[in-house]
Amino acid sequence: MQSDSALRLVWIYPDLLSTYGDQGNVLVLEQRAQRRGIPVETVHVRSADPVPESGDIYLIGGGEDRPQILASERLRRDGGLHRAIQRGAALLAVCAGYQIMGTTFGGEEGQPVDGIGLIDISSGRGQGRAVGELAGEADPALGIPTLTGFENHMGVTRLGAGIRPLARTAVGVGNGDGTEGCYTGKIVGTYLHGPALARNPGLADLLLTWAVGAQLPPIDDAWFDRLREERLAAVLPH
């Protein structure tokens, strides 16, 4: 992000991938940036449009099987997201969008479908559907609190070399191996809905820090922190 320009958020394919309120992730980033005096420009990129390469944070949400396959095909052909990440942009990919970022994912009948190969992960179909609350301790290297949200998917995701789990699950399924999501560089993938950034403002601020390239001034989240602690107490095992 240039110091004299607005923070540019790019919401990818809302016409295909935007279930469970995932567009709320965009709204949270807008609000938390603006509360710190950071001007924001948001671009909504429909699936018929090219993905711009000049964004600072890219976001992609969840969706059903057929829209997921179409989104993967179009992103592979377009190439704009790859070029943006190579330029240093950040990315939050949720659920179906998370799976698309890898090499393969499970299609409508469980058949392997090509992802866009942005990161070294692969996904397939699990034994059953994971539905319900999802929470886990974030990787300590990220410096963010316990992550929480809800999941609704049939995916099992395997992480390749150099890809770190975003969290270790305490409740829920996540990747299917005791971990949830992943991160590498400035890329975060997750099965968390909620929306994820509304439930986890620390993760939102991490993305903003990556994009701005500097530590952000704190903002008062005391009221939210109290609600969050109550929610966690109700969800986490005792």
C-alpha angles and dihedrals in degrees: 000000000000112000091231097048139073122266105257118217119191118200107198123216102338087172090064108024118034111107129149094020096298090152084072087077088068092049092050092052091048092050097044092048093047092049086061094049095256112142114229135205117190123200121194109205115199120206094257092056131080117255108245116234097211100075125119099206124021122198131192127177143203131284148153125295101265096045088047091055092047092049092051092050093050095045091051091052094044100049093190095118092053091051092048092052091047087053090056105265122150125238137201113192119183130201108308088018089052092053092048091060091067134070098265141002136181118274132209093294096030092267116147113261125192116254123201094264095229092139135018102259132112130199136196140166119293128213094264144356119286108218127164143041118349123195137158147154111273120232104278090228089070094057096219131127129257110306121233138177140111132279134209113174146105096223132129111193127196121199121221130216114307094015113119125208111249091219146349109246121243094169128020136013110278110162091357098247102078094281133095127215126323144243137204127167105332094334122108123185122185146162090218118123124173084103091296096225094045089056093040114038090168089065090048091053091048090057091047091050091052091050097045093042094222140077112275123231111251122257127204110264096154095123091049092046090058092051090046093053091050090051093048091049089056094047107037120081115256 
